[in-house]
C-alpha cells in the first residue's frame, strides 16, 4: 500500500496539522488524520487521475457538509504556485456535480 507523507514545510501544511484530529482505528490505536476539506485540497493539488477520482468520492460522500470557502482559500495559492489554475475550475465542477 502506498503512503503519501507531507513534511509540513508550507504554511498550508501547518494549518492542516492544526485542523487535524485523532481517529480511533482500533482499541488503543489512534491515527492523526486530516479533514475532508484538507484531503480534497491535497488531492486536487496532486492532480493525478486517481486523485480526481478520490475527490469526486469525497465530494459525494460529504455533500452539503464541506467548507468550500476554506477549500478554495487554501487551494488557490497552491495551484497558483504550481501553475495549474485549471485545477480550481475542475474542482468547482466536481463540487457542483456532487451537490
C-alpha positions in Angstrom: 0.0 0.0 0.0 1.3 3.4 -1.0 1.6 6.2 1.6 1.9 9.9 0.9 3.8 11.9 3.5 3.9 15.7 3.9 6.8 17.3 5.7 5.0 20.3 6.9 7.2 22.8 5.1 4.4 25.0 3.7 2.1 27.3 5.8 -0.9 25.4 4.4 0.6 22.2 5.8 1.0 23.8 9.2 -2.7 24.9 9.2 -3.7 21.4 8.0 -1.9 19.9 11.1 -3.7 22.4 13.3 -7.1 21.3 11.8 -6.3 17.6 12.0 -7.9 15.3 14.6 -7.5 11.9 16.2 -9.3 8.9 14.6 -9.6 5.7 16.6 -8.9 2.8 14.2 -8.9 0.1 16.9 -8.6 -0.5 20.6 -5.6 1.6 21.7 -4.8 2.6 18.2 -5.3 6.3 17.2 -4.2 8.0 14.0 -4.0 11.7 13.4 -5.9 12.5 10.2 -6.9 15.5 8.2 -10.4 16.5 7.5 -12.3 16.0 4.2 -11.6 19.6 3.1 -7.8 19.2 3.6 -7.9 15.8 1.8 -9.6 17.4 -1.2 -7.0 20.2 -1.2 -4.1 17.7 -1.2 -5.6 15.6 -3.9 -6.7 18.5 -6.1 -3.1 19.9 -5.8 -1.6 16.5 -6.7 -3.9 16.3 -9.7 -3.4 12.7 -10.8 -6.4 10.8 -12.3 -6.7 8.7 -9.1 -6.7 11.8 -7.0 -9.6 13.3 -9.0 -11.5 10.0 -8.7 -11.0 10.3 -4.9 -12.0 14.0 -4.8 -15.3 13.1 -6.6 -16.0 10.3 -4.0 -15.2 12.6 -1.1 -17.4 15.4 -2.5 -20.3 13.0 -3.0 -19.9 11.5 0.5 -19.6 14.9 2.2 -22.2 16.8 0.0 -23.6 19.7 1.9 -21.0 19.5 4.7 -17.9 20.8 3.0 -16.5 24.2 3.8 -15.9 25.2 0.2 -14.6 28.7 1.2 -11.8 27.0 3.2 -11.0 24.6 0.4 -10.6 27.4 -2.2 -8.8 29.8 0.3 -6.2 27.1 0.8 -6.1 25.6 -2.7 -5.8 28.8 -4.8 -2.4 29.8 -3.6 -1.1 26.3 -4.0 -2.3 25.9 -7.6 -1.0 29.3 -8.4 2.4 28.3 -7.1 2.2 25.1 -9.1 0.9 26.9 -12.2 -2.2 24.7 -12.6 -5.2 27.2 -12.4 -7.3 24.6 -14.3 -7.4 22.6 -11.1 -9.6 25.2 -9.4 -12.1 25.1 -12.1 -12.1 21.3 -12.3 -12.7 21.2 -8.5 -15.6 23.7 -8.8 -17.2 21.4 -11.4 -16.7 18.3 -9.2 -18.2 20.1 -6.2 -21.1 21.4 -8.2 -21.9 17.9 -9.6 -21.8 16.4 -6.1 -24.4 18.7 -4.7 
